[in-house]
Amino acid sequence: AFFLGATGVAVSAKNSCGLTPVVSKASAGAVEQLAIHGVQNTVRFLQLSRENGWRVVGTALGSTSIDAKSITRECPTIIVLGNEGH
């Protein structure tokens, strides 16, 4: 996320490992550079974010996919990664 220019990360508090020293080491220090937020209900978080002006983009590879380079930065954007296909 840091490499892509993100200013924060939201993780599901329900099904994710907590922020431990092992997690920090595995992230090569990236967790020290970003705001990490635990989200109780990911679907609701994304819905509220859209209602408050955020663009929500999911990652997928398919016939209707667009190139990530075509996404402009005119509004705040949430990129959803992981759990592909669900």
Chimera marker file (.cmm) of the C-alpha trace (Angstrom):
<marker_set name="trace">
<marker id="1" x="0.000" y="0.000" z="0.000" r="1" g="1" b="0" radius="0.5"/>
<marker id="2" x="2.796" y="2.420" z="0.879" r="1" g="1" b="0" radius="0.5"/>
<marker id="3" x="4.507" y="1.713" z="-2.445" r="1" g="1" b="0" radius="0.5"/>
<marker id="4" x="1.298" y="2.639" z="-4.285" r="1" g="1" b="0" radius="0.5"/>
<marker id="5" x="1.029" y="5.961" z="-2.450" r="1" g="1" b="0" radius="0.5"/>
<marker id="6" x="-1.659" y="5.001" z="0.045" r="1" g="1" b="0" radius="0.5"/>
<marker id="7" x="-1.990" y="7.135" z="3.153" r="1" g="1" b="0" radius="0.5"/>
<marker id="8" x="-3.801" y="4.487" z="5.173" r="1" g="1" b="0" radius="0.5"/>
<marker id="9" x="-4.970" y="0.898" z="5.321" r="1" g="1" b="0" radius="0.5"/>
<marker id="10" x="-8.270" y="-0.492" z="6.590" r="1" g="1" b="0" radius="0.5"/>
<marker id="11" x="-8.251" y="-4.140" z="7.625" r="1" g="1" b="0" radius="0.5"/>
<marker id="12" x="-11.084" y="-6.352" z="8.751" r="1" g="1" b="0" radius="0.5"/>
<marker id="13" x="-10.817" y="-6.639" z="12.513" r="1" g="1" b="0" radius="0.5"/>
<marker id="14" x="-12.934" y="-9.791" z="12.366" r="1" g="1" b="0" radius="0.5"/>
<marker id="15" x="-10.732" y="-12.076" z="10.265" r="1" g="1" b="0" radius="0.5"/>
<marker id="16" x="-7.270" y="-10.536" z="10.424" r="1" g="1" b="0" radius="0.5"/>
<marker id="17" x="-4.218" y="-10.925" z="12.568" r="1" g="1" b="0" radius="0.5"/>
<marker id="18" x="-3.627" y="-8.122" z="15.050" r="1" g="1" b="0" radius="0.5"/>
<marker id="19" x="-0.728" y="-5.696" z="14.666" r="1" g="1" b="0" radius="0.5"/>
<marker id="20" x="2.084" y="-7.524" z="16.400" r="1" g="1" b="0" radius="0.5"/>
<marker id="21" x="5.879" y="-7.187" z="16.271" r="1" g="1" b="0" radius="0.5"/>
<marker id="22" x="5.917" y="-10.142" z="13.844" r="1" g="1" b="0" radius="0.5"/>
<marker id="23" x="3.468" y="-8.337" z="11.537" r="1" g="1" b="0" radius="0.5"/>
<marker id="24" x="5.610" y="-5.193" z="11.697" r="1" g="1" b="0" radius="0.5"/>
<marker id="25" x="8.737" y="-7.147" z="10.805" r="1" g="1" b="0" radius="0.5"/>
<marker id="26" x="7.010" y="-8.920" z="7.908" r="1" g="1" b="0" radius="0.5"/>
<marker id="27" x="5.867" y="-5.547" z="6.558" r="1" g="1" b="0" radius="0.5"/>
<marker id="28" x="9.505" y="-4.359" z="6.450" r="1" g="1" b="0" radius="0.5"/>
<marker id="29" x="8.489" y="-1.344" z="8.520" r="1" g="1" b="0" radius="0.5"/>
<marker id="30" x="5.615" y="-0.215" z="6.297" r="1" g="1" b="0" radius="0.5"/>
<marker id="31" x="3.175" y="-0.385" z="9.228" r="1" g="1" b="0" radius="0.5"/>
<marker id="32" x="5.214" y="2.413" z="10.796" r="1" g="1" b="0" radius="0.5"/>
<marker id="33" x="4.574" y="4.654" z="7.759" r="1" g="1" b="0" radius="0.5"/>
<marker id="34" x="0.811" y="4.219" z="7.315" r="1" g="1" b="0" radius="0.5"/>
<marker id="35" x="-2.270" y="4.717" z="9.447" r="1" g="1" b="0" radius="0.5"/>
<marker id="36" x="-3.781" y="1.271" z="10.077" r="1" g="1" b="0" radius="0.5"/>
<marker id="37" x="-7.509" y="1.131" z="10.849" r="1" g="1" b="0" radius="0.5"/>
<marker id="38" x="-9.453" y="-1.910" z="12.050" r="1" g="1" b="0" radius="0.5"/>
<marker id="39" x="-12.931" y="-2.149" z="10.522" r="1" g="1" b="0" radius="0.5"/>
<marker id="40" x="-15.630" y="-4.221" z="12.221" r="1" g="1" b="0" radius="0.5"/>
<marker id="41" x="-17.908" y="-4.503" z="9.178" r="1" g="1" b="0" radius="0.5"/>
<marker id="42" x="-16.063" y="-4.148" z="5.878" r="1" g="1" b="0" radius="0.5"/>
<marker id="43" x="-19.185" y="-4.004" z="3.692" r="1" g="1" b="0" radius="0.5"/>
<marker id="44" x="-20.712" y="-1.253" z="5.832" r="1" g="1" b="0" radius="0.5"/>
<marker id="45" x="-17.396" y="0.640" z="5.898" r="1" g="1" b="0" radius="0.5"/>
<marker id="46" x="-17.274" y="0.624" z="2.098" r="1" g="1" b="0" radius="0.5"/>
<marker id="47" x="-20.930" y="1.701" z="1.832" r="1" g="1" b="0" radius="0.5"/>
<marker id="48" x="-20.404" y="4.618" z="4.221" r="1" g="1" b="0" radius="0.5"/>
<marker id="49" x="-17.220" y="5.599" z="2.428" r="1" g="1" b="0" radius="0.5"/>
<marker id="50" x="-19.059" y="5.782" z="-0.909" r="1" g="1" b="0" radius="0.5"/>
<marker id="51" x="-21.826" y="7.848" z="0.688" r="1" g="1" b="0" radius="0.5"/>
<marker id="52" x="-19.143" y="10.262" z="1.912" r="1" g="1" b="0" radius="0.5"/>
<marker id="53" x="-17.545" y="10.828" z="-1.481" r="1" g="1" b="0" radius="0.5"/>
<marker id="54" x="-14.961" y="8.065" z="-1.696" r="1" g="1" b="0" radius="0.5"/>
<marker id="55" x="-14.566" y="6.013" z="-4.852" r="1" g="1" b="0" radius="0.5"/>
<marker id="56" x="-14.327" y="2.271" z="-4.138" r="1" g="1" b="0" radius="0.5"/>
<marker id="57" x="-12.336" y="0.182" z="-6.633" r="1" g="1" b="0" radius="0.5"/>
<marker id="58" x="-12.022" y="-3.602" z="-6.497" r="1" g="1" b="0" radius="0.5"/>
<marker id="59" x="-9.194" y="-5.584" z="-8.009" r="1" g="1" b="0" radius="0.5"/>
<marker id="60" x="-10.046" y="-8.281" z="-10.492" r="1" g="1" b="0" radius="0.5"/>
<marker id="61" x="-8.948" y="-9.618" z="-13.829" r="1" g="1" b="0" radius="0.5"/>
<marker id="62" x="-11.706" y="-10.210" z="-16.321" r="1" g="1" b="0" radius="0.5"/>
<marker id="63" x="-13.236" y="-9.135" z="-19.587" r="1" g="1" b="0" radius="0.5"/>
<marker id="64" x="-14.648" y="-5.934" z="-18.063" r="1" g="1" b="0" radius="0.5"/>
<marker id="65" x="-11.484" y="-4.978" z="-16.167" r="1" g="1" b="0" radius="0.5"/>
<marker id="66" x="-9.875" y="-1.612" z="-16.778" r="1" g="1" b="0" radius="0.5"/>
<marker id="67" x="-6.184" y="-0.757" z="-16.571" r="1" g="1" b="0" radius="0.5"/>
<marker id="68" x="-5.269" y="0.613" z="-13.139" r="1" g="1" b="0" radius="0.5"/>
<marker id="69" x="-3.294" y="3.381" z="-14.863" r="1" g="1" b="0" radius="0.5"/>
<marker id="70" x="-6.570" y="4.829" z="-16.161" r="1" g="1" b="0" radius="0.5"/>
<marker id="71" x="-7.849" y="5.567" z="-12.646" r="1" g="1" b="0" radius="0.5"/>
<marker id="72" x="-7.525" y="9.286" z="-12.005" r="1" g="1" b="0" radius="0.5"/>
<marker id="73" x="-6.746" y="10.866" z="-8.652" r="1" g="1" b="0" radius="0.5"/>
<marker id="74" x="-9.443" y="13.546" z="-8.647" r="1" g="1" b="0" radius="0.5"/>
<marker id="75" x="-11.203" y="12.063" z="-5.619" r="1" g="1" b="0" radius="0.5"/>
<marker id="76" x="-10.216" y="9.974" z="-2.608" r="1" g="1" b="0" radius="0.5"/>
<marker id="77" x="-10.116" y="6.303" z="-3.548" r="1" g="1" b="0" radius="0.5"/>
<marker id="78" x="-10.296" y="3.013" z="-1.664" r="1" g="1" b="0" radius="0.5"/>
<marker id="79" x="-8.706" y="0.019" z="-3.381" r="1" g="1" b="0" radius="0.5"/>
<marker id="80" x="-10.081" y="-3.307" z="-2.187" r="1" g="1" b="0" radius="0.5"/>
<marker id="81" x="-7.531" y="-6.126" z="-2.279" r="1" g="1" b="0" radius="0.5"/>
<marker id="82" x="-7.844" y="-9.757" z="-1.306" r="1" g="1" b="0" radius="0.5"/>
<marker id="83" x="-10.572" y="-12.360" z="-1.145" r="1" g="1" b="0" radius="0.5"/>
<marker id="84" x="-10.776" y="-12.316" z="-4.912" r="1" g="1" b="0" radius="0.5"/>
<marker id="85" x="-13.872" y="-13.873" z="-6.380" r="1" g="1" b="0" radius="0.5"/>
<marker id="86" x="-16.001" y="-13.485" z="-3.243" r="1" g="1" b="0" radius="0.5"/>
<link id1="1" id2="2" r="1" g="1" b="0" radius="0.2"/>
<link id1="2" id2="3" r="1" g="1" b="0" radius="0.2"/>
<link id1="3" id2="4" r="1" g="1" b="0" radius="0.2"/>
<link id1="4" id2="5" r="1" g="1" b="0" radius="0.2"/>
<link id1="5" id2="6" r="1" g="1" b="0" radius="0.2"/>
<link id1="6" id2="7" r="1" g="1" b="0" radius="0.2"/>
<link id1="7" id2="8" r="1" g="1" b="0" radius="0.2"/>
<link id1="8" id2="9" r="1" g="1" b="0" radius="0.2"/>
<link id1="9" id2="10" r="1" g="1" b="0" radius="0.2"/>
<link id1="10" id2="11" r="1" g="1" b="0" radius="0.2"/>
<link id1="11" id2="12" r="1" g="1" b="0" radius="0.2"/>
<link id1="12" id2="13" r="1" g="1" b="0" radius="0.2"/>
<link id1="13" id2="14" r="1" g="1" b="0" radius="0.2"/>
<link id1="14" id2="15" r="1" g="1" b="0" radius="0.2"/>
<link id1="15" id2="16" r="1" g="1" b="0" radius="0.2"/>
<link id1="16" id2="17" r="1" g="1" b="0" radius="0.2"/>
<link id1="17" id2="18" r="1" g="1" b="0" radius="0.2"/>
<link id1="18" id2="19" r="1" g="1" b="0" radius="0.2"/>
<link id1="19" id2="20" r="1" g="1" b="0" radius="0.2"/>
<link id1="20" id2="21" r="1" g="1" b="0" radius="0.2"/>
<link id1="21" id2="22" r="1" g="1" b="0" radius="0.2"/>
<link id1="22" id2="23" r="1" g="1" b="0" radius="0.2"/>
<link id1="23" id2="24" r="1" g="1" b="0" radius="0.2"/>
<link id1="24" id2="25" r="1" g="1" b="0" radius="0.2"/>
<link id1="25" id2="26" r="1" g="1" b="0" radius="0.2"/>
<link id1="26" id2="27" r="1" g="1" b="0" radius="0.2"/>
<link id1="27" id2="28" r="1" g="1" b="0" radius="0.2"/>
<link id1="28" id2="29" r="1" g="1" b="0" radius="0.2"/>
<link id1="29" id2="30" r="1" g="1" b="0" radius="0.2"/>
<link id1="30" id2="31" r="1" g="1" b="0" radius="0.2"/>
<link id1="31" id2="32" r="1" g="1" b="0" radius="0.2"/>
<link id1="32" id2="33" r="1" g="1" b="0" radius="0.2"/>
<link id1="33" id2="34" r="1" g="1" b="0" radius="0.2"/>
<link id1="34" id2="35" r="1" g="1" b="0" radius="0.2"/>
<link id1="35" id2="36" r="1" g="1" b="0" radius="0.2"/>
<link id1="36" id2="37" r="1" g="1" b="0" radius="0.2"/>
<link id1="37" id2="38" r="1" g="1" b="0" radius="0.2"/>
<link id1="38" id2="39" r="1" g="1" b="0" radius="0.2"/>
<link id1="39" id2="40" r="1" g="1" b="0" radius="0.2"/>
<link id1="40" id2="41" r="1" g="1" b="0" radius="0.2"/>
<link id1="41" id2="42" r="1" g="1" b="0" radius="0.2"/>
<link id1="42" id2="43" r="1" g="1" b="0" radius="0.2"/>
<link id1="43" id2="44" r="1" g="1" b="0" radius="0.2"/>
<link id1="44" id2="45" r="1" g="1" b="0" radius="0.2"/>
<link id1="45" id2="46" r="1" g="1" b="0" radius="0.2"/>
<link id1="46" id2="47" r="1" g="1" b="0" radius="0.2"/>
<link id1="47" id2="48" r="1" g="1" b="0" radius="0.2"/>
<link id1="48" id2="49" r="1" g="1" b="0" radius="0.2"/>
<link id1="49" id2="50" r="1" g="1" b="0" radius="0.2"/>
<link id1="50" id2="51" r="1" g="1" b="0" radius="0.2"/>
<link id1="51" id2="52" r="1" g="1" b="0" radius="0.2"/>
<link id1="52" id2="53" r="1" g="1" b="0" radius="0.2"/>
<link id1="53" id2="54" r="1" g="1" b="0" radius="0.2"/>
<link id1="54" id2="55" r="1" g="1" b="0" radius="0.2"/>
<link id1="55" id2="56" r="1" g="1" b="0" radius="0.2"/>
<link id1="56" id2="57" r="1" g="1" b="0" radius="0.2"/>
<link id1="57" id2="58" r="1" g="1" b="0" radius="0.2"/>
<link id1="58" id2="59" r="1" g="1" b="0" radius="0.2"/>
<link id1="59" id2="60" r="1" g="1" b="0" radius="0.2"/>
<link id1="60" id2="61" r="1" g="1" b="0" radius="0.2"/>
<link id1="61" id2="62" r="1" g="1" b="0" radius="0.2"/>
<link id1="62" id2="63" r="1" g="1" b="0" radius="0.2"/>
<link id1="63" id2="64" r="1" g="1" b="0" radius="0.2"/>
<link id1="64" id2="65" r="1" g="1" b="0" radius="0.2"/>
<link id1="65" id2="66" r="1" g="1" b="0" radius="0.2"/>
<link id1="66" id2="67" r="1" g="1" b="0" radius="0.2"/>
<link id1="67" id2="68" r="1" g="1" b="0" radius="0.2"/>
<link id1="68" id2="69" r="1" g="1" b="0" radius="0.2"/>
<link id1="69" id2="70" r="1" g="1" b="0" radius="0.2"/>
<link id1="70" id2="71" r="1" g="1" b="0" radius="0.2"/>
<link id1="71" id2="72" r="1" g="1" b="0" radius="0.2"/>
<link id1="72" id2="73" r="1" g="1" b="0" radius="0.2"/>
<link id1="73" id2="74" r="1" g="1" b="0" radius="0.2"/>
<link id1="74" id2="75" r="1" g="1" b="0" radius="0.2"/>
<link id1="75" id2="76" r="1" g="1" b="0" radius="0.2"/>
<link id1="76" id2="77" r="1" g="1" b="0" radius="0.2"/>
<link id1="77" id2="78" r="1" g="1" b="0" radius="0.2"/>
<link id1="78" id2="79" r="1" g="1" b="0" radius="0.2"/>
<link id1="79" id2="80" r="1" g="1" b="0" radius="0.2"/>
<link id1="80" id2="81" r="1" g="1" b="0" radius="0.2"/>
<link id1="81" id2="82" r="1" g="1" b="0" radius="0.2"/>
<link id1="82" id2="83" r="1" g="1" b="0" radius="0.2"/>
<link id1="83" id2="84" r="1" g="1" b="0" radius="0.2"/>
<link id1="84" id2="85" r="1" g="1" b="0" radius="0.2"/>
<link id1="85" id2="86" r="1" g="1" b="0" radius="0.2"/>
</marker_set>
